[in-house]
Amino acid sequence: MKFLMYDMAREQSWVGSYWQRIFPDIRNLGYTDLGLYIEQRYHFRSIPQHRPYGGVTPAQADEARRLCKKFGVRLSWFTNTLGHCDQLLANESLRHLAEDPAHPYQLCPSHPDTRPLVLNILREFAAINPSPILHIGGDEATQWNMDDICRRRKMTGAEFYLDHYRWVIRETKKLGKRPAMWGDMLLHHPDIAREIDRDVLIFDWHYDSGSADSIQFFHKLGFEVIPTTASNEYFSTFLPFHQVEQGIRPFMTEARELGCAGMCMSCWEMTKGAVFENQWKRLAAGTAIYEDKPLGNFGKTFFGSAHADESRLRPLLDESSLDKIHPCLGYAVFRKTFFADTPWPIYHLFGQKDAQHGMTQIMNRVRRARPIVASIRRAATRRKKSLRFLDLPLDLFEVAHHRIQTLRLMREVTGRIHPHRLPSARGAHLLKDLVRALKHHIEKSEALHQRFAEFNETQGGSIYDVLRLRRHIQMLTTVMGYVRYHAGAYAKGVPVPRHELWYV
């Protein structure tokens, strides 16, 4: 079993035409199973009040099944049945099932309505799941005894977890499926691991290193193990070239040498870099290392040309080298702050004087990367469409940099224009510059918004990035209206009112 697990639980959407195009690549790279990690972002027939925006529909699930069958790849659905239920619990009609309603993330294992709900989820996923395996989650369950129902039972977190998952495992087996679970909570509570049914297939996940000890721990207890690493290295998403050597090679080597039942390469979240365009080589490395085969000249074999190899970008954009320029300038932080509810965090992180030299260096690298990406596209004779969004991280980085410069100018305006004092020529000049900067930044943001919208429509990229960008553009347009109005009034001798300046 060689799993490619793709995260659809957050912001991604299903686009059948895109998957039809990339299924041959997935199969040719040696993957036998596609795991769609969905948690509860699905339009369950049995839970009609739960219709998450952009969630997978039954019709789309059927399309996924047919495409997998067509291309000889086995489909598995990955859900979760305790933790990672935040999207389910965001539904007001289900909020009462949260262990902590103030932070609705985990189901309450003691509430009388929890098990009927979980059973409905298991039944529907078992019905649409062609694979004999049904992944029931089980990772990162951390909220215990936070409500009266649980406290009255006087059990520890480990006891709650064991009691809940014994039941989930039994029900899954009754549905004719072999349960699969993440292994982290059993490693966290090793005393209960021996109490888990040995039919359970353990997915032992570690993002960025090998874990021979954990594989051997489960093997000694009699479990079959699927070691799971990540193609995008969770906290380093620009183009994490180092992930092959840092995370994939050690873990897949151990998976082979320790005789594991298979392997799994996970692709987590668009906001963490789960873009096939920038990770094909790492996906290829997972199966090649597991099978003890050389990766060879990837550019030539995959894209049809040795010149279509993204390794030429490594000296410019490797996360480890970017971090050496300035500790706060990694792409993961950039993306997180760029899509924050307010743009000010990105200013506070990167707008300081000590970051400017590093920002200049990084932007020079980003701009030098542009022609390399273009040459890779031109060189490729096969899979040209697979490179369509290769430069999307570069777009985002440049717009984020432009936002920083605009925010710096806004800060200069608020520092130099003193409310209720007579206008100055310098102040009028700054306000005009700010109007131009905001206009230019809105244009850049609109172009990025269009790219993300196209990304979402053509291959299911983040719908929330599209919505966040739209919100930012609306906010910037409002701010520009205020600045333009006061720039005109200021030039005629009218001071800027204090509250208006604060808003800007």
MIZA-240362 format. One record per residue (C-alpha): x, y, z; residue in one letter; chain; residue number from 0. Coordinates in Angstrom, 1 decimal. Example, Ala and Ser with C-alpha at 12.3 -4.5 7.8 and 13.67 -1.06 7.14 Angstrom:
12.3, -4.5, 7.8, A, A, 0
13.7, -1.1, 7.1, S, A, 1
# end
This chain:
0.0, 0.0, 0.0, M, A, 0
1.5, 3.3, -1.1, K, A, 1
-0.8, 6.1, -0.1, F, A, 2
-0.9, 9.7, -1.3, L, A, 3
-3.1, 11.5, 1.2, M, A, 4
-4.4, 14.9, 0.1, Y, A, 5
-6.0, 17.3, 2.6, D, A, 6
-9.5, 18.5, 1.7, M, A, 7
-10.7, 19.2, 5.2, A, A, 8
-9.8, 22.9, 5.2, R, A, 9
-10.2, 25.1, 2.2, E, A, 10
-9.7, 22.9, -0.9, Q, A, 11
-12.5, 21.9, -3.2, S, A, 12
-13.0, 18.9, -5.5, W, A, 13
-12.6, 19.6, -9.2, V, A, 14
-13.0, 16.4, -11.2, G, A, 15
-11.4, 17.7, -14.4, S, A, 16
-8.2, 18.5, -12.5, Y, A, 17
-8.0, 15.1, -10.8, W, A, 18
-8.6, 13.4, -14.1, Q, A, 19
-5.6, 15.2, -15.5, R, A, 20
-3.2, 14.4, -12.6, I, A, 21
-4.3, 10.8, -11.8, F, A, 22
-1.9, 9.4, -14.5, P, A, 23
0.9, 11.2, -12.7, D, A, 24
-0.1, 9.9, -9.3, I, A, 25
-0.3, 6.3, -10.7, R, A, 26
3.0, 6.6, -12.6, N, A, 27
4.8, 7.8, -9.5, L, A, 28
3.9, 4.4, -8.0, G, A, 29
1.0, 5.3, -5.7, Y, A, 30
-1.6, 2.6, -5.3, T, A, 31
-4.0, 4.4, -2.9, D, A, 32
-5.4, 7.9, -2.8, L, A, 33
-6.5, 9.0, 0.7, G, A, 34
-8.8, 12.1, 0.7, L, A, 35
-8.5, 13.6, 4.1, Y, A, 36
-11.9, 15.2, 4.6, I, A, 37
-12.7, 15.1, 8.4, E, A, 38
-16.3, 16.2, 8.2, Q, A, 39
-16.2, 18.6, 5.3, R, A, 40
-18.8, 16.6, 3.5, Y, A, 41
-22.5, 17.1, 2.8, H, A, 42
-23.8, 14.1, 4.7, F, A, 43
-27.3, 12.9, 3.7, R, A, 44
-27.9, 11.9, 7.3, S, A, 45
-26.9, 15.3, 8.7, I, A, 46
-28.9, 17.7, 6.5, P, A, 47
-28.1, 20.8, 8.7, Q, A, 48
-24.4, 20.3, 7.9, H, A, 49
-23.5, 21.8, 4.6, R, A, 50
-19.9, 23.3, 4.9, P, A, 51
-19.0, 25.8, 2.2, Y, A, 52
-17.0, 24.2, -0.5, G, A, 53
-17.5, 20.7, 1.1, G, A, 54
-17.5, 17.5, -1.0, V, A, 55
-20.9, 16.5, -2.1, T, A, 56
-22.1, 12.8, -2.6, P, A, 57
-22.1, 13.4, -6.4, A, A, 58
-18.4, 14.5, -6.2, Q, A, 59
-17.6, 11.6, -4.0, A, A, 60
-19.0, 9.3, -6.6, D, A, 61
-17.0, 11.0, -9.3, E, A, 62
-13.8, 10.5, -7.2, A, A, 63
-14.7, 6.8, -6.9, R, A, 64
-15.2, 6.5, -10.7, R, A, 65
-11.9, 8.3, -11.5, L, A, 66
-9.9, 6.2, -9.1, C, A, 67
-11.3, 3.1, -10.6, K, A, 68
-10.6, 4.3, -14.1, K, A, 69
-6.9, 5.0, -13.4, F, A, 70
-6.3, 1.9, -11.2, G, A, 71
-5.9, 3.8, -7.9, V, A, 72
-7.8, 2.7, -4.8, R, A, 73
-9.8, 5.4, -3.0, L, A, 74
-9.9, 5.8, 0.7, S, A, 75
-11.7, 8.5, 2.7, W, A, 76
-10.0, 9.8, 5.9, F, A, 77
-12.4, 11.2, 8.5, T, A, 78
-12.0, 12.0, 12.2, N, A, 79
-14.2, 10.9, 15.1, T, A, 80
-13.1, 12.8, 18.2, L, A, 81
-10.6, 15.6, 17.7, G, A, 82
-10.4, 17.8, 14.6, H, A, 83
-14.2, 18.2, 14.6, C, A, 84
-14.0, 22.0, 14.6, D, A, 85
-15.8, 22.5, 11.3, Q, A, 86
-18.6, 20.2, 12.4, L, A, 87
-18.9, 21.9, 15.7, L, A, 88
-18.9, 25.4, 14.1, A, A, 89
-22.5, 24.5, 13.1, N, A, 90
-24.7, 26.1, 15.8, E, A, 91
-27.0, 23.1, 15.8, S, A, 92
-24.1, 20.8, 16.8, L, A, 93
-22.2, 23.1, 19.1, R, A, 94
-23.7, 21.4, 22.2, H, A, 95
-21.6, 18.3, 21.4, L, A, 96
-18.3, 20.1, 21.9, A, A, 97
-16.2, 19.2, 24.9, E, A, 98
-15.4, 22.9, 25.3, D, A, 99
-18.1, 25.1, 23.6, P, A, 100
-15.8, 28.1, 24.0, A, A, 101
-13.2, 26.4, 21.8, H, A, 102
-15.2, 23.9, 19.7, P, A, 103
-12.6, 21.5, 18.4, Y, A, 104
-13.2, 18.1, 20.0, Q, A, 105
-16.4, 16.1, 20.4, L, A, 106
-17.5, 15.3, 23.9, C, A, 107
-17.1, 11.5, 24.3, P, A, 108
-19.8, 11.4, 27.0, S, A, 109
-22.6, 13.3, 25.5, H, A, 110
-25.5, 10.9, 24.6, P, A, 111
-25.8, 12.5, 21.1, D, A, 112
-22.2, 12.0, 20.1, T, A, 113
-22.2, 8.4, 19.3, R, A, 114
-25.3, 8.5, 17.1, P, A, 115
-23.7, 11.4, 15.2, L, A, 116
-20.4, 9.5, 14.8, V, A, 117
-22.2, 6.4, 13.7, L, A, 118
-24.0, 8.3, 10.9, N, A, 119
-20.6, 9.7, 9.8, I, A, 120
-19.0, 6.2, 9.8, L, A, 121
-22.0, 4.7, 7.9, R, A, 122
-21.9, 7.3, 5.1, E, A, 123
-18.1, 7.1, 4.6, F, A, 124
-18.2, 3.3, 4.7, A, A, 125
-20.8, 3.3, 2.0, A, A, 126
-18.8, 5.6, -0.4, I, A, 127
-15.4, 4.0, 0.5, N, A, 128
-14.3, 1.4, -2.1, P, A, 129
-11.2, 0.6, 0.0, S, A, 130
-11.5, -2.1, 2.6, P, A, 131
-9.8, 0.4, 5.0, I, A, 132
-11.7, 3.3, 6.6, L, A, 133
-9.5, 5.9, 8.4, H, A, 134
-11.2, 7.0, 11.6, I, A, 135
-8.6, 9.6, 12.6, G, A, 136
-7.9, 9.7, 16.4, G, A, 137
-5.1, 12.2, 16.4, D, A, 138
-4.6, 15.3, 18.6, E, A, 139
-7.4, 14.7, 21.0, A, A, 140
-6.5, 16.9, 23.9, T, A, 141
-9.7, 18.3, 25.6, Q, A, 142
-10.7, 16.2, 28.6, W, A, 143
-13.1, 16.7, 31.6, N, A, 144
-14.1, 20.2, 30.5, M, A, 145
-17.9, 19.6, 30.9, D, A, 146
-20.0, 18.2, 33.7, D, A, 147
-21.0, 15.1, 31.8, I, A, 148
-17.4, 14.0, 31.5, C, A, 149
-16.4, 15.1, 35.0, R, A, 150
-19.1, 12.9, 36.5, R, A, 151
-17.5, 9.8, 34.9, R, A, 152
-14.2, 10.4, 36.8, K, A, 153
-12.0, 9.1, 34.0, M, A, 154
-8.6, 10.2, 32.8, T, A, 155
-8.0, 11.5, 29.3, G, A, 156
-6.4, 8.2, 28.3, A, A, 157
-9.4, 6.2, 29.7, E, A, 158
-11.8, 8.4, 27.7, F, A, 159
-9.8, 8.0, 24.6, Y, A, 160
-9.6, 4.2, 24.9, L, A, 161
-13.3, 3.9, 25.7, D, A, 162
-14.3, 6.0, 22.8, H, A, 163
-12.1, 4.4, 20.2, Y, A, 164
-12.9, 0.9, 21.3, R, A, 165
-16.4, 1.7, 20.4, W, A, 166
-15.5, 3.4, 17.1, V, A, 167
-13.3, 0.5, 16.1, I, A, 168
-16.1, -2.0, 16.8, R, A, 169
-18.7, 0.0, 14.8, E, A, 170
-16.2, 0.4, 11.9, T, A, 171
-15.6, -3.4, 11.8, K, A, 172
-19.4, -4.0, 11.9, K, A, 173
-19.6, -1.9, 8.7, L, A, 174
-17.2, -4.3, 7.0, G, A, 175
-14.2, -2.0, 7.0, K, A, 176
-10.8, -2.3, 8.6, R, A, 177
-10.2, 0.6, 10.9, P, A, 178
-7.1, 2.8, 10.4, A, A, 179
-5.9, 5.4, 13.0, M, A, 180
-3.2, 8.0, 13.4, W, A, 181
-0.7, 6.7, 16.0, G, A, 182
0.2, 9.9, 17.9, D, A, 183
-2.2, 9.5, 20.8, M, A, 184
-1.2, 5.9, 21.4, L, A, 185
2.4, 7.1, 21.6, L, A, 186
1.3, 9.8, 24.0, H, A, 187
-0.6, 7.2, 26.1, H, A, 188
1.5, 4.0, 25.5, P, A, 189
-0.3, 2.1, 28.3, D, A, 190
-3.5, 2.0, 26.4, I, A, 191
-1.9, 1.0, 23.0, A, A, 192
-2.0, -2.7, 24.0, R, A, 193
-5.7, -2.4, 24.6, E, A, 194
-6.5, -1.4, 21.0, I, A, 195
-7.7, -4.1, 18.5, D, A, 196
-4.7, -5.4, 16.5, R, A, 197
-6.7, -5.3, 13.3, D, A, 198
-6.3, -1.5, 13.4, V, A, 199
-3.9, -0.2, 10.8, L, A, 200
-1.6, 2.4, 12.4, I, A, 201
-0.6, 5.5, 10.4, F, A, 202
2.5, 6.6, 12.2, D, A, 203
2.9, 10.2, 11.1, W, A, 204
5.9, 12.5, 11.5, H, A, 205
6.3, 15.6, 9.4, Y, A, 206
10.1, 16.2, 9.3, D, A, 207
12.1, 13.2, 10.5, S, A, 208
12.3, 9.5, 10.7, G, A, 209
10.8, 7.5, 13.6, S, A, 210
12.2, 4.0, 13.9, A, A, 211
11.4, 3.9, 17.6, D, A, 212
7.7, 4.5, 17.0, S, A, 213
7.5, 2.0, 14.2, I, A, 214
9.1, -0.6, 16.3, Q, A, 215
6.9, 0.2, 19.3, F, A, 216
3.8, -0.6, 17.2, F, A, 217
5.4, -3.6, 15.6, H, A, 218
6.2, -5.1, 19.0, K, A, 219
2.5, -4.8, 19.9, L, A, 220
1.5, -6.7, 16.7, G, A, 221
0.2, -3.7, 14.7, F, A, 222
0.7, -3.2, 11.0, E, A, 223
2.2, 0.2, 10.4, V, A, 224
2.0, 2.8, 7.6, I, A, 225
4.8, 5.4, 8.2, P, A, 226
3.5, 8.8, 7.1, T, A, 227
5.6, 11.8, 6.3, T, A, 228
4.7, 15.1, 4.5, A, A, 229
5.6, 16.4, 1.1, S, A, 230
5.3, 20.0, 2.2, N, A, 231
6.9, 20.0, 5.7, E, A, 232
4.3, 21.7, 7.8, Y, A, 233
5.9, 24.9, 8.8, F, A, 234
8.1, 25.5, 5.7, S, A, 235
6.0, 26.0, 2.6, T, A, 236
7.7, 28.2, 0.1, F, A, 237
9.4, 25.5, -1.9, L, A, 238
10.8, 23.2, 0.8, P, A, 239
13.6, 21.6, -1.2, F, A, 240
15.2, 20.2, 1.9, H, A, 241
12.2, 18.1, 2.8, Q, A, 242
13.4, 15.1, 0.8, V, A, 243
16.6, 14.7, 2.8, E, A, 244
15.2, 16.1, 6.1, Q, A, 245
11.9, 14.2, 6.3, G, A, 246
11.2, 11.9, 3.4, I, A, 247
14.4, 9.9, 3.0, R, A, 248
15.0, 8.9, 6.7, P, A, 249
11.3, 7.9, 7.2, F, A, 250
10.8, 6.0, 4.0, M, A, 251
14.1, 4.2, 4.4, T, A, 252
13.0, 3.1, 7.8, E, A, 253
9.6, 2.0, 6.4, A, A, 254
11.3, -0.2, 3.9, R, A, 255
14.0, -1.6, 6.2, E, A, 256
11.6, -2.4, 9.1, L, A, 257
9.2, -4.2, 6.8, G, A, 258
6.2, -1.9, 7.2, C, A, 259
2.9, -2.7, 5.5, A, A, 260
3.2, 0.4, 3.2, G, A, 261
3.9, 4.1, 3.2, M, A, 262
2.0, 7.3, 3.1, C, A, 263
2.9, 10.7, 1.8, M, A, 264
0.7, 13.4, 3.2, S, A, 265
-0.1, 16.8, 1.6, C, A, 266
-1.4, 19.2, 4.2, W, A, 267
-3.4, 22.3, 3.5, E, A, 268
-3.0, 24.9, 0.8, M, A, 269
-1.8, 27.4, 3.4, T, A, 270
1.0, 25.0, 4.2, K, A, 271
2.0, 24.5, 0.6, G, A, 272
-0.2, 21.6, -0.6, A, A, 273
0.1, 22.7, -4.2, V, A, 274
0.9, 19.8, -6.6, F, A, 275
2.8, 22.2, -8.9, E, A, 276
5.6, 22.8, -6.4, N, A, 277
5.8, 19.3, -4.9, Q, A, 278
5.9, 16.7, -7.7, W, A, 279
9.5, 15.9, -7.0, K, A, 280
8.9, 15.2, -3.3, R, A, 281
6.0, 13.0, -4.2, L, A, 282
8.2, 11.1, -6.5, A, A, 283
10.9, 10.8, -3.9, A, A, 284
8.5, 9.2, -1.4, G, A, 285
7.7, 6.1, -3.4, T, A, 286
11.3, 5.9, -5.0, A, A, 287
13.0, 5.8, -1.6, I, A, 288
10.5, 3.4, -0.1, Y, A, 289
11.1, 1.1, -3.1, E, A, 290
14.9, 1.7, -2.9, D, A, 291
15.0, 3.1, -6.4, K, A, 292
17.0, 6.0, -7.6, P, A, 293
15.1, 9.2, -8.2, L, A, 294
17.2, 9.8, -11.3, G, A, 295
16.9, 12.8, -13.5, N, A, 296
13.4, 13.8, -12.4, F, A, 297
13.1, 16.8, -14.7, G, A, 298
13.9, 14.6, -17.8, K, A, 299
11.7, 11.7, -16.8, T, A, 300
8.7, 13.7, -15.5, F, A, 301
8.6, 16.9, -17.5, F, A, 302
10.4, 15.5, -20.6, G, A, 303
13.4, 17.8, -20.3, S, A, 304
16.4, 17.9, -17.9, A, A, 305
16.1, 21.7, -18.1, H, A, 306
12.6, 21.6, -16.6, A, A, 307
13.9, 20.8, -13.1, D, A, 308
12.9, 23.1, -10.2, E, A, 309
16.2, 22.3, -8.4, S, A, 310
17.6, 25.4, -10.1, R, A, 311
15.4, 27.4, -7.9, L, A, 312
16.9, 25.9, -4.7, R, A, 313
19.9, 28.4, -4.3, P, A, 314
17.4, 31.2, -4.4, L, A, 315
14.3, 30.0, -2.5, L, A, 316
15.3, 27.2, -0.2, D, A, 317
13.6, 28.0, 3.1, E, A, 318
16.7, 27.2, 5.1, S, A, 319
18.7, 29.8, 3.2, S, A, 320
15.9, 32.4, 3.4, L, A, 321
15.8, 31.9, 7.2, D, A, 322
19.5, 32.7, 7.4, K, A, 323
18.8, 36.2, 5.9, I, A, 324
16.3, 37.1, 8.6, H, A, 325
14.6, 34.8, 11.1, P, A, 326
11.1, 36.2, 10.5, C, A, 327
11.2, 36.2, 6.7, L, A, 328
10.2, 32.6, 6.0, G, A, 329
7.3, 32.1, 3.6, Y, A, 330
5.1, 30.3, 6.2, A, A, 331
5.1, 33.4, 8.4, V, A, 332
4.5, 35.6, 5.3, F, A, 333
1.5, 33.7, 4.2, R, A, 334
0.0, 33.4, 7.7, K, A, 335
0.3, 37.1, 8.3, T, A, 336
-0.7, 38.1, 4.8, F, A, 337
-4.1, 36.4, 5.3, F, A, 338
-4.6, 37.5, 8.9, A, A, 339
-7.7, 39.4, 9.8, D, A, 340
-5.8, 42.6, 9.9, T, A, 341
-2.7, 43.6, 7.8, P, A, 342
-0.9, 45.2, 10.8, W, A, 343
0.8, 42.0, 12.0, P, A, 344
2.7, 41.8, 8.7, I, A, 345
3.9, 45.3, 9.2, Y, A, 346
5.0, 44.7, 12.8, H, A, 347
6.9, 41.5, 11.7, L, A, 348
8.5, 42.8, 8.6, F, A, 349
8.2, 46.6, 8.7, G, A, 350
10.9, 47.2, 11.2, Q, A, 351
14.2, 48.7, 10.1, K, A, 352
16.2, 45.6, 11.0, D, A, 353
14.1, 43.6, 8.5, A, A, 354
14.6, 45.9, 5.5, Q, A, 355
18.0, 44.6, 4.4, H, A, 356
16.7, 41.0, 4.6, G, A, 357
13.5, 41.9, 2.7, M, A, 358
15.6, 43.5, -0.1, T, A, 359
17.7, 40.4, -0.4, Q, A, 360
14.7, 38.1, -0.5, I, A, 361
12.8, 40.2, -3.0, M, A, 362
15.9, 40.1, -5.3, N, A, 363
15.9, 36.3, -5.1, R, A, 364
12.1, 36.2, -5.8, V, A, 365
12.6, 38.4, -8.9, R, A, 366
15.6, 36.3, -10.1, R, A, 367
13.4, 33.2, -9.7, A, A, 368
10.8, 34.5, -12.2, R, A, 369
12.8, 33.9, -15.4, P, A, 370
13.8, 30.5, -14.1, I, A, 371
10.2, 29.5, -13.6, V, A, 372
9.4, 30.7, -17.1, A, A, 373
12.3, 28.7, -18.5, S, A, 374
11.1, 25.6, -16.7, I, A, 375
7.7, 26.0, -18.3, R, A, 376
9.2, 26.5, -21.7, R, A, 377
11.5, 23.6, -21.4, A, A, 378
8.9, 21.1, -20.4, A, A, 379
7.6, 19.0, -23.2, T, A, 380
5.2, 17.0, -21.0, R, A, 381
2.8, 17.9, -18.2, R, A, 382
2.9, 21.6, -19.0, K, A, 383
-0.4, 22.1, -17.2, K, A, 384
1.2, 20.7, -14.1, S, A, 385
3.4, 23.8, -13.9, L, A, 386
0.6, 26.3, -14.4, R, A, 387
0.7, 27.6, -10.8, F, A, 388
4.4, 27.0, -10.1, L, A, 389
5.0, 30.7, -9.5, D, A, 390
1.9, 31.3, -7.3, L, A, 391
4.2, 31.5, -4.1, P, A, 392
6.2, 34.2, -5.9, L, A, 393
3.1, 36.2, -6.7, D, A, 394
2.0, 36.0, -3.0, L, A, 395
5.5, 37.0, -1.8, F, A, 396
5.7, 40.0, -4.1, E, A, 397
2.2, 41.3, -3.1, V, A, 398
3.0, 40.8, 0.5, A, A, 399
6.2, 42.8, 0.1, H, A, 400
4.2, 45.5, -1.6, H, A, 401
1.8, 45.5, 1.3, R, A, 402
4.6, 46.1, 3.7, I, A, 403
5.9, 49.1, 1.8, Q, A, 404
2.4, 50.5, 1.7, T, A, 405
1.9, 50.0, 5.4, L, A, 406
5.3, 51.7, 6.1, R, A, 407
4.1, 54.7, 4.1, L, A, 408
0.9, 54.8, 6.1, M, A, 409
2.9, 54.7, 9.3, R, A, 410
5.0, 57.6, 8.1, E, A, 411
1.9, 59.6, 7.3, V, A, 412
0.5, 59.1, 10.8, T, A, 413
3.8, 60.0, 12.3, G, A, 414
4.4, 63.2, 10.2, R, A, 415
0.9, 64.7, 9.8, I, A, 416
-0.2, 66.1, 13.1, H, A, 417
-4.0, 66.5, 13.5, P, A, 418
-5.3, 70.0, 14.1, H, A, 419
-2.1, 71.7, 12.9, R, A, 420
-1.8, 73.7, 9.7, L, A, 421
-1.2, 71.6, 6.6, P, A, 422
2.4, 71.4, 5.2, S, A, 423
3.7, 70.8, 1.8, A, A, 424
5.5, 67.7, 3.0, R, A, 425
2.3, 66.3, 4.5, G, A, 426
0.4, 67.0, 1.2, A, A, 427
3.1, 65.2, -0.7, H, A, 428
3.0, 62.2, 1.7, L, A, 429
-0.8, 61.9, 1.3, L, A, 430
-0.6, 62.0, -2.5, K, A, 431
2.1, 59.3, -2.4, D, A, 432
-0.1, 57.2, -0.1, L, A, 433
-3.0, 57.5, -2.5, V, A, 434
-0.8, 56.3, -5.4, R, A, 435
0.6, 53.4, -3.2, A, A, 436
-2.8, 52.2, -2.2, L, A, 437
-4.1, 52.3, -5.7, K, A, 438
-1.1, 50.3, -6.9, H, A, 439
-1.4, 47.8, -4.1, H, A, 440
-5.1, 47.3, -4.8, I, A, 441
-4.3, 46.6, -8.4, E, A, 442
-1.6, 44.1, -7.4, K, A, 443
-4.1, 42.5, -4.9, S, A, 444
-6.8, 42.3, -7.5, E, A, 445
-4.4, 40.4, -9.9, A, A, 446
-3.5, 38.0, -7.1, L, A, 447
-7.2, 37.6, -6.3, H, A, 448
-7.9, 36.6, -9.9, Q, A, 449
-5.0, 34.0, -9.8, R, A, 450
-6.3, 32.5, -6.6, F, A, 451
-9.9, 32.4, -8.0, A, A, 452
-8.6, 30.7, -11.1, E, A, 453
-6.6, 28.3, -8.9, F, A, 454
-9.8, 27.4, -7.0, N, A, 455
-11.9, 27.0, -10.1, E, A, 456
-9.5, 24.9, -12.1, T, A, 457
-8.0, 22.6, -9.4, Q, A, 458
-9.8, 23.2, -6.2, G, A, 459
-7.3, 25.6, -4.6, G, A, 460
-8.1, 27.5, -1.4, S, A, 461
-11.6, 29.1, -1.6, I, A, 462
-10.9, 30.9, 1.7, Y, A, 463
-7.8, 32.5, 0.3, D, A, 464
-10.1, 33.9, -2.5, V, A, 465
-12.5, 35.2, 0.1, L, A, 466
-9.8, 36.7, 2.4, R, A, 467
-8.2, 38.5, -0.6, L, A, 468
-11.6, 39.9, -1.5, R, A, 469
-12.1, 41.2, 2.0, R, A, 470
-8.6, 42.8, 2.0, H, A, 471
-9.3, 44.5, -1.3, I, A, 472
-12.6, 45.9, 0.1, Q, A, 473
-10.8, 47.2, 3.2, M, A, 474
-8.0, 48.8, 1.1, L, A, 475
-10.6, 50.4, -1.2, T, A, 476
-12.3, 52.0, 1.8, T, A, 477
-9.1, 53.2, 3.2, V, A, 478
-8.0, 54.7, -0.1, M, A, 479
-11.4, 56.6, -0.3, G, A, 480
-10.7, 58.2, 3.1, Y, A, 481
-7.1, 59.0, 2.2, V, A, 482
-8.0, 60.5, -1.2, R, A, 483
-10.7, 62.7, 0.4, Y, A, 484
-8.4, 64.0, 3.1, H, A, 485
-5.5, 64.5, 0.6, A, A, 486
-7.7, 66.8, -1.4, G, A, 487
-9.0, 68.7, 1.7, A, A, 488
-5.5, 68.8, 3.2, Y, A, 489
-4.1, 70.4, 0.1, A, A, 490
-6.7, 73.2, 0.5, K, A, 491
-5.6, 73.9, 4.1, G, A, 492
-8.0, 71.6, 6.0, V, A, 493
-6.3, 69.6, 8.8, P, A, 494
-7.0, 65.9, 9.1, V, A, 495
-9.3, 65.1, 12.1, P, A, 496
-7.6, 62.9, 14.7, R, A, 497
-10.2, 60.1, 14.5, H, A, 498
-9.9, 60.0, 10.7, E, A, 499
-6.1, 59.8, 10.8, L, A, 500
-6.3, 57.0, 13.3, W, A, 501
-8.7, 55.0, 11.0, Y, A, 502
-6.2, 55.4, 8.2, V, A, 503
# end
